[in-house]
């Protein structure tokens, strides 16, 4: 494997800066193997699922994890909360700026209110540990002062924070959205279940490292991020009984394949899916388009092989919107 194998030209003006409305109006590029792909909308998904299919979604909920703060000196600071380190969600692993100007014990403010305290660097050294200050539930503090943690390639603030949330989001946990799921509406889900298509839920807590580009010349040397996941025994049984498992998003894939590979229903996973990979659960993947040099693109390559490049070229030629707020594709690994 070479890092150059996962490169493509992505013009900045093709990166979607806002979500389309309604959600299921997003375009859907439907993989047809060696034949030309079809151009549809997400609302047309029902044309491509079959009786006996199981649709699997990641129901993690994004927290307003970005805090815009000031230091005691008056200088600007920012904390991006990545994962709680205790059960009451008061101590967090976080990306904090400006890290070099902060020391243990420094407090960070919103106005005159102290909101967070620096506890030190994480064991890995690339993030910091911070404590949220004040009485009561720390999640209420985030609701009051936090912002949705949009990816750095989105330069506009989101007018409606709920638009960076799936309609089926459940437990607040993630610092990034499972973006393929953003295209679903309640009406679309209802239309699928009315046809007898079962919908199963898993959880994978999405961290920002999900989108972190790989830098090693041989991607297999990349130390992939660790993420928390949960797949119930009932969901695994549904997958085993289904004719096809249709995963919504790479995070759903990672949860399902981690459970099958590790033999556990919950825990942490560092599963790095790249070619060659022995697929155990997922047959069809609905996913957004991904940045070059990312583990997400390598997963797509493991799923359908080198034809991902032809599909991306087609999407760019046909003016598809790219990345988190962009359009989607439907991939079938059984096609030639």
C-alpha positions in Angstrom: 0.0 0.0 0.0 1.1 3.5 -0.8 -0.3 6.7 0.5 -0.4 8.1 -3.0 -3.0 5.4 -3.9 -5.5 7.3 -1.8 -5.1 10.8 -3.3 -7.4 12.7 -5.6 -7.9 16.3 -6.5 -10.6 17.9 -4.3 -11.3 21.6 -5.3 -12.1 23.7 -2.2 -15.3 25.0 -3.8 -16.7 21.4 -4.0 -16.7 21.0 -0.2 -20.3 21.6 0.9 -20.4 24.4 3.5 -24.0 23.8 4.6 -26.5 20.9 4.5 -29.1 20.6 1.8 -32.8 20.8 2.7 -34.7 18.6 3.0 -32.2 16.1 4.3 -33.2 13.3 1.8 -32.8 15.6 -1.2 -29.1 14.9 -1.2 -27.9 13.2 -4.3 -27.1 9.5 -4.2 -24.5 7.9 -6.5 -25.5 4.3 -6.9 -22.6 1.9 -7.6 -23.3 -0.5 -10.4 -20.0 -2.3 -10.5 -18.4 -2.2 -13.9 -21.5 -0.5 -15.4 -22.0 3.3 -15.2 -23.3 4.4 -11.8 -26.9 5.7 -11.3 -27.7 9.2 -10.2 -30.5 9.3 -7.7 -31.5 11.1 -4.5 -31.4 9.7 -1.0 -35.2 9.7 -0.9 -34.9 7.0 -3.6 -33.1 4.6 -1.4 -36.1 2.3 -1.3 -35.5 1.4 -4.9 -32.2 -0.2 -3.9 -32.9 -2.1 -0.7 -34.4 -5.6 -1.0 -36.8 -7.7 1.1 -34.7 -9.3 3.8 -32.2 -6.4 4.0 -31.2 -5.1 7.4 -30.4 -1.3 7.6 -27.9 -0.5 10.4 -27.5 3.0 11.7 -25.1 4.6 14.3 -27.3 6.4 16.8 -24.6 8.3 18.6 -25.4 11.9 19.4 -23.1 14.8 18.9 -22.4 17.0 21.9 -21.7 20.8 21.6 -18.1 20.1 22.3 -16.4 23.3 21.0 -15.8 25.9 23.7 -14.6 29.4 22.7 -12.8 30.7 25.8 -10.4 33.4 27.1 -7.4 33.0 29.3 -6.9 35.0 32.5 -4.6 37.3 30.5 -7.5 38.1 28.1 -6.1 36.1 25.2 -8.3 33.9 23.1 -8.4 30.1 23.8 -10.5 27.2 22.5 -11.2 23.7 23.9 -12.5 20.9 21.7 -13.8 18.1 24.0 -13.0 14.7 22.6 -14.0 12.1 25.2 -15.0 12.1 28.9 -12.4 10.5 31.2 -14.8 9.9 34.1 -18.4 8.8 34.5 -19.8 12.2 35.5 -18.3 13.8 32.3 -16.4 16.4 34.2 -12.9 15.5 33.1 -12.2 15.4 29.4 -9.5 14.6 26.9 -9.5 17.7 24.7 -7.7 19.6 22.0 -6.8 23.0 23.5 -5.4 26.1 21.9 -3.0 27.7 22.4 -1.5 24.6 24.1 2.0 26.1 24.4 0.8 29.1 26.3 -1.1 27.0 28.9 0.1 25.4 32.0 -1.4 23.1 34.6 -3.9 24.9 36.8 -4.8 27.6 34.3 -8.5 28.5 34.2 -10.3 29.3 31.0 -13.3 31.7 30.9 -16.5 32.6 29.1 -16.8 36.3 30.0 -15.9 36.4 33.7 -17.1 32.9 34.4 -14.4 30.2 34.8 -15.5 27.2 32.7 -12.5 24.9 32.4 -9.2 24.2 34.1 -6.1 22.7 32.5 -5.1 19.5 34.3 -2.1 18.5 32.1 -1.2 16.7 28.9 -2.7 13.3 28.0 -0.6 10.2 28.1 -0.2 10.3 24.3 1.0 13.9 24.6 -1.0 15.3 21.6 -4.1 16.3 23.6 -4.8 17.8 27.1 -6.9 16.9 30.1 -9.3 19.5 31.2 -11.9 19.8 34.0 -15.2 21.5 33.5 -16.0 23.8 36.4 -19.1 24.7 38.2 -21.9 22.9 40.0 -24.5 20.6 38.4 -24.5 18.5 35.3 -21.5 19.4 33.0 -23.6 18.6 30.0 -25.8 21.6 30.9 -22.7 23.8 30.8 -22.0 22.6 27.3 -25.5 23.2 26.2 -25.2 26.8 27.4 -21.7 27.6 26.2 -20.7 25.0 23.6 -21.0 24.9 19.9 -21.4 22.0 17.5 -17.8 20.8 16.5 -18.0 21.2 12.8 -15.0 19.9 10.8 -12.3 22.4 10.1 -13.0 22.5 6.3 -16.5 24.0 7.1 -16.0 27.7 7.5 -19.6 28.7 8.2 -21.4 28.4 11.5 -24.5 26.3 11.5 -27.7 28.3 11.9 -29.6 25.3 13.2 -27.3 23.1 15.5 -29.8 20.2 15.2 -28.9 19.9 11.5 -25.5 18.3 12.5 -27.5 15.6 14.3 -29.2 12.5 12.9 -33.0 12.3 13.4 -32.4 9.0 15.4 -29.5 10.3 17.6 -29.8 9.0 21.1 -27.0 9.1 23.7 -24.8 12.3 23.7 -21.2 11.2 23.3 -19.6 12.1 20.0 -17.4 15.0 18.9 -18.3 14.5 15.2 -21.5 13.4 13.4 -21.9 10.0 11.6 -22.5 12.1 8.5 -24.1 9.5 6.2 -27.0 9.4 8.6 -27.6 13.1 8.3 -29.5 12.4 5.1 -32.3 10.4 6.7 -35.7 11.8 7.6 -38.4 10.2 9.7 -40.5 9.9 6.6 -37.8 8.0 4.7 -37.3 5.6 7.6 -41.0 5.1 8.0 -41.3 4.3 4.3 -38.6 1.6 4.6 -40.0 0.0 7.7 -43.5 0.0 6.1 -41.9 -2.2 3.4 -40.7 -4.6 6.1 -37.1 -3.4 6.1 -35.8 -3.7 9.7 -33.6 -0.9 11.1 -31.1 -1.8 13.8 -29.0 0.6 15.9 -25.4 0.4 17.0 -23.2 2.9 18.6 -19.7 4.1 17.7 -18.5 7.2 19.5 -17.1 9.3 16.7 -13.8 11.2 17.5 -12.1 13.8 15.3 -9.3 11.4 14.6 -11.8 9.7 12.3 -11.1 12.4 9.7 -7.4 12.8 10.5 -5.3 12.3 7.3 -2.7 9.5 7.2 0.8 10.8 6.7 2.9 7.6 6.6 4.2 6.6 3.2 2.8 3.1 3.9 -0.6 3.6 5.4 -0.3 0.3 7.2 2.1 2.0 9.6 -0.6 4.5 10.7 -1.6 4.2 14.3 -5.4 4.4 14.0 -7.6 6.1 16.6 -9.4 4.2 19.3 -13.1 4.6 19.5 -15.8 3.2 21.9 -18.5 1.0 20.3 -21.6 -1.0 21.3 -23.3 -3.7 19.2 -25.9 -5.7 21.1 -26.3 -9.5 20.7 -29.7 -9.0 19.3 -28.3 -6.8 16.5 -25.6 -9.4 15.7 -28.4 -12.0 15.5 -30.4 -9.8 13.1 -27.3 -9.4 10.9 -26.7 -13.1 10.8 -30.4 -13.7 9.7 -30.5 -10.9 7.1 -30.1 -11.5 3.4 -27.9 -8.4 3.3 -26.6 -6.0 5.9 -26.8 -2.4 4.7 -24.6 -0.1 6.9 -25.3 3.6 7.0 -21.9 5.2 7.3 -18.4 4.0 7.9 -18.9 4.3 11.7 -21.7 1.7 11.5 -19.3 -0.5 9.5 -16.5 -0.1 12.1 -18.9 -1.0 14.9 -20.3 -4.1 13.2 -16.9 -5.4 11.9 -15.2 -4.7 15.3 -17.8 -6.7 17.2 -17.4 -9.6 14.7 -13.6 -9.4 14.6 -13.0 -8.9 18.3 -15.8 -11.2 19.5 -17.2 -8.6 22.0 -20.3 -6.5 21.9 -18.8 -3.4 23.4 -15.5 -1.9 24.3 -12.9 0.0 22.3 -11.7 -0.7 18.8 -8.6 0.1 16.8 -9.7 -1.9 13.9 -8.1 -0.5 10.7 -10.0 -1.7 7.7 -7.9 -1.7 4.5 -7.1 -4.1 1.7 -6.9 -7.0 2.1 -9.8 -7.4 4.6 -12.0 -10.4 5.3 -15.5 -8.8 5.5 -17.6 -10.5 8.1 -20.9 -8.6 8.3 -21.5 -5.7 5.9 -22.7 -6.2 2.4 -23.8 -2.8 1.3 -22.5 0.6 2.4 -24.1 4.0 2.2 -21.5 6.7 2.8 -20.6 10.3 2.1 -17.5 11.2 0.1 -14.3 11.4 2.1 -11.1 13.4 2.2 -8.0 12.1 0.5 -5.4 10.2 2.6 -8.0 9.2 5.3 -8.7 5.8 6.9 -12.3 6.3 5.7 -11.2 6.3 2.1 -9.1 3.3 2.7 -12.1 1.5 4.1 -14.1 2.3 1.0 -11.1 0.9 -1.1 -11.2 -2.3 1.0 -15.0 -2.5 0.3 -15.2 -2.1 -3.5 -11.5 -2.0 -4.6 -10.0 0.6 -6.9 -13.3 1.5 -8.6 -13.8 4.0 -5.8 -11.6 6.3 -7.9 -13.9 6.0 -11.0 -16.9 6.8 -8.8 -15.2 9.8 -7.2 -14.3 11.1 -10.7 -17.9 10.7 -11.8 -19.2 12.5 -8.7 -16.8 15.4 -9.2 -17.6 15.6 -12.9 -21.3 15.7 -12.1 -21.0 18.4 -9.5 -21.7 16.3 -6.4 -21.3 18.1 -3.1 -18.4 16.6 -1.1 -17.6 15.6 2.6 -19.7 16.0 5.7 -22.5 18.2 4.4 -22.2 16.7 0.9 -24.0 14.0 -1.1 -23.8 10.3 -0.6 -23.0 7.0 -2.5 -24.4 3.5 -2.2 -21.7 0.8 -2.6 -22.2 -2.9 -3.1 -19.1 -5.1 -2.6 -20.6 -8.1 -4.4 -20.5 -6.2 -7.8 -17.7 -6.6 -10.3 
